[in-house]
Amino acid sequence: MAIASEFEQIFHIAGVACYIASAVAAWFTGFRRFNSLLINLAWIMFLLTIIVRWVTLGQGPFMTLYEVLISNLFSLGLIFSIACYLNKSVQPAAAALSFILSILGIWSLATSTTPVPLPATFENNWLWIHVAAGKIFLGTCLVAVALSLTCLLQMYFMRLMPAHLRIPETAENTIWRYLSLAFIADSVMLLAGAVWAHDAWGRYWAWDPLETWSFITWLVLAIVLHLRLTFTLPRWVYWSMINGVFVLAFLTFFGVPFISLAPHKGVM
Amino acid sequence: MYKSAITTLLRRLASLRLTLIGMLSLLGTILFTYEQPNRLAELIVYPLSLLAINLLAALISNVRFRYQPWLMIFHVCLLLVVVLAGTGLLLRFEGRVEIAEGQHFKDATVHPVTQGEWYQSALQQVDFIQGPIEVDYHSELRRGTTRSILQLPGMAVTNEQLIQIGDKQTYQAANYRFATTPNKGYAARLAWQDARTKQTMQGFVHFPSFPAKDWKQEMRWRTPRGEIVQLTLKLDSPVKQDASWTLRSAVPAYLHIKGDEQSVELAHGQALNMQTGTLRFEGVVLWMGYQVDYNPLLPWLFTAALCAIFALGMHFQARFWAGEKGHQHWQAKDV
């Protein structure tokens, strides 16, 4: 148990170090190749952290802030790597993404690793669908955010940005592709979450703080997509709104469940 | 003239600006009533109605839907979700019931928690007999698996014909859903023989939740003739804090009875002669607390939501992911 815990700690620290290194490497043209390698290495380290913890405790990473952080550090890195593989225009966003993940990584080092048992009623197939959809939502949303954040920075600090971090015009469509995917995943997450809650607590929706903020995030995302499909606004407005959606999603994932006193507390 | 006025009205109601206003007012309503969920249930009707009217008008008057079938399916399903969720609230029922081992459901009392205005009880169509209950506990009183056996009426008591429900399995009958809860405990099975009529009655007295309130296994109880006695259940084996164990009914126990004039302790099968009758202690069983839900529209609501997501996925696929066409559309609208 103690050895397993040490391994978990080593993989965890190594994962955070990889994200920080990738955030630094992303700014230097000479280290571009290392950047994607470091992101891949980071999510693999977090995958190992999860595996060791899972085997030791006999339950998935669903209950504590630490577990939610490490599982997202794995899924967010993995989804970004897949997005980079599928679409080269996503790669310049690596600097923004690595920076966000580094902050999450440092935060995870400061959180308590004490486990909380998973109640028997929580463990059903809908939990898996709910959590998986949530990870895809946040991952695809982060790709859109990293791109739009880079676009915003590019707009105002063009001269200061290295050439390899500049985003091509074609990336604009990529932002909306990933945001549309995020909306679908968010909808699946809400639906699966409702079915899961019905089995775990006996009601599918009760406007508890986490449900309310999840719905607000979904609604704001729907408003942003609706605006894009029906109105013509300056690009920076859309980019800013996409960043706003991510801030909301971030607070919903990593804030509300751990500060509210509702049954959802500590459970994703 | 008349037709033109209707067309103008429909177009105005179908306006995309109105959709935006509806969405923003829905957001505003949720934020405004954040601390008052009950008020939200009243106020959310207005922005949802506005959005539903807007959507209905758009479906009738907006020709774009005819060329984008997935978008139309998504919006029709979205409308259905709102209608089904609203109607479900009017039809729903939620209640709690405690049933002891060996007891018929029809003899138990379901206590309503919430019920919609259109709800009409069909609980009389439900019947089962509560069978053995078992709940596993791990060290530090961490609750493990719950197993509750139900025997359906008319079934022979063989293992093959009994159903087991628990943490991951509910019992469903007449659109009601019975789910086990963490609330369970011991019940004393009592027989009362009236001194005057010699008529015998049997029943259960449920003690507080166990092991949550293991230190307070007592209950004030009124006999069929109106005498009030204090019943205390004394269990031989204490609750284990540092080992795994299973909560089940077969435990040695005594029933302590304290009335106005006497105080006695009864073992299994012993009786107490009181002024108005005889009270016999027939043993200890477990009771299980169930949550009872009724919402016949839930499967339809789930299907409509699933269809909406699928249709939107197909629409987005065509819009954002279908190669250059999608690109051209976005480029043309860019500022």
Interface residues (C-beta under 8 A of the other chain):
Chain A: P117 P119 A120 T121 E123 N124 T170 E172 N173 W176 R177 S180 L181 F183 I184 S187 V188 L191 V195 H198 D199 G202 R203 Y204 A206 W207 T212 F215 I216 L219 V220 A222 I223 H226 L227 T230 F231 T232 L233 P234 R235
Chain B: L16 T19 L20 M23 L24 L26 L27 I30 L31 Y34 P37 L40 E94 R142 R143 G144 T145 T146 D167 K168 T170 A179 T181 Q291 D293 L298 F302 A305 L306 A308 I309 L312 G313 F316 R319 F320 W321 G326 H327 W330 Q331 K333 D334 V335
